[in-house]
Amino acid sequence: MTEYVIPQPPQPSLAVSGTEARFPVRRIWCVGQNYAEHAREMGGDPDRAPPFFFAKPGDAVVPGGGALPFPVKTANLHYEVELVVAIGIGGRDIPADQALSHVYGYALGLDMTRRDLQAAAKKAGRPWALAKGFDQSCPIGPVAPVATIGHPERGPIALSVNGEIRQQGDVSDMIWPVADIISQLSAFVALAPGDLIMTGTPAGVGPVQPGDVLHARCVGVGTLDVTYDAA
């Protein structure tokens, strides 16, 4: 048994639908502006921009969502609902026509964003890791195995705040579908089992206030509920 000089950090993991097993989380990769209308609302050009990627730490995951404290150091917290890909087989330079064989399953997640910190970092030309990778910034529901649900190439994905629909799109609206995302990302980094890929969010991102109740759903994949503690 390996002896560590400090207590070993806990392994982040997600529930797997229909089993008692867990999916261990290694890294979280995120695709920016992968829905045309969201790219436009963020000032991007979906007809020209290639996919770009950023990361969240694995321990930013909040398995199953639930009640969360409102994040510190922000006055403009935003929700972004996303289909999440759970990688089961790693690889580098994965061809798009083989990419789906590397997927273990899918989940539904929220890429929570401190938008004010992100805007300030963008303006200064600085990294926006603290806007995206802060503590508890990535609530994710259970992983639904491909063996159970197949590959969700289409289907509604939506988010409501306090019962009011704020985001509504379809997985088929993604500029870069899952196979292309895996192929593109694996050209830059070697993917490994346990990696998660958040595939981008539909239009309609907006602010969250203390006390708000968020409900996300993606047909065939699952639902996710998050409540932010009142101030």
PEHULIN-V764768 format. One record per residue. N is the residue number from 0. RES is the residue in one small letter. NEAR is the number of other C-alpha atoms within 10 Angstrom. Layout:
n=(N	N)
res=(RES	RES)
near=(NEAR	NEAR)
This chain:
n=(0	1	2	3	4	5	6	7	8	9	10	11	12	13	14	15	16	17	18	19	20	21	22	23	24	25	26	27	28	29	30	31	32	33	34	35	36	37	38	39	40	41	42	43	44	45	46	47	48	49	50	51	52	53	54	55	56	57	58	59	60	61	62	63	64	65	66	67	68	69	70	71	72	73	74	75	76	77	78	79	80	81	82	83	84	85	86	87	88	89	90	91	92	93	94	95	96	97	98	99	100	101	102	103	104	105	106	107	108	109	110	111	112	113	114	115	116	117	118	119	120	121	122	123	124	125	126	127	128	129	130	131	132	133	134	135	136	137	138	139	140	141	142	143	144	145	146	147	148	149	150	151	152	153	154	155	156	157	158	159	160	161	162	163	164	165	166	167	168	169	170	171	172	173	174	175	176	177	178	179	180	181	182	183	184	185	186	187	188	189	190	191	192	193	194	195	196	197	198	199	200	201	202	203	204	205	206	207	208	209	210	211	212	213	214	215	216	217	218	219	220	221	222	223	224	225	226	227	228	229	230)
res=(m	t	e	y	v	i	p	q	p	p	q	p	s	l	a	v	s	g	t	e	a	r	f	p	v	r	r	i	w	c	v	g	q	n	y	a	e	h	a	r	e	m	g	g	d	p	d	r	a	p	p	f	f	f	a	k	p	g	d	a	v	v	p	g	g	g	a	l	p	f	p	v	k	t	a	n	l	h	y	e	v	e	l	v	v	a	i	g	i	g	g	r	d	i	p	a	d	q	a	l	s	h	v	y	g	y	a	l	g	l	d	m	t	r	r	d	l	q	a	a	a	k	k	a	g	r	p	w	a	l	a	k	g	f	d	q	s	c	p	i	g	p	v	a	p	v	a	t	i	g	h	p	e	r	g	p	i	a	l	s	v	n	g	e	i	r	q	q	g	d	v	s	d	m	i	w	p	v	a	d	i	i	s	q	l	s	a	f	v	a	l	a	p	g	d	l	i	m	t	g	t	p	a	g	v	g	p	v	q	p	g	d	v	l	h	a	r	c	v	g	v	g	t	l	d	v	t	y	d	a	a)
near=(3	4	7	7	6	6	7	8	7	7	10	18	20	19	19	18	18	11	8	7	11	14	20	17	20	18	20	23	20	22	19	17	29	25	22	18	19	20	21	13	14	11	10	14	15	17	9	7	11	13	16	13	17	15	16	23	19	21	22	19	26	23	19	19	22	15	14	17	13	20	19	10	12	13	15	16	21	17	24	22	32	27	24	25	28	26	26	18	16	16	18	16	16	21	16	16	10	12	21	21	13	20	22	21	27	28	29	26	32	29	23	22	28	25	20	16	20	19	14	14	16	12	9	9	9	11	12	18	16	16	22	22	23	18	15	19	24	26	22	28	29	25	24	24	20	17	9	12	12	14	18	18	12	15	14	15	25	23	28	18	20	13	11	11	14	17	20	18	20	17	23	16	17	19	20	19	15	25	18	19	23	27	21	21	21	19	14	11	11	12	26	17	19	21	21	27	26	29	27	26	32	27	23	18	18	15	16	20	16	15	16	17	19	24	20	24	23	25	15	18	26	19	21	23	20	20	20	18	15	11	8)
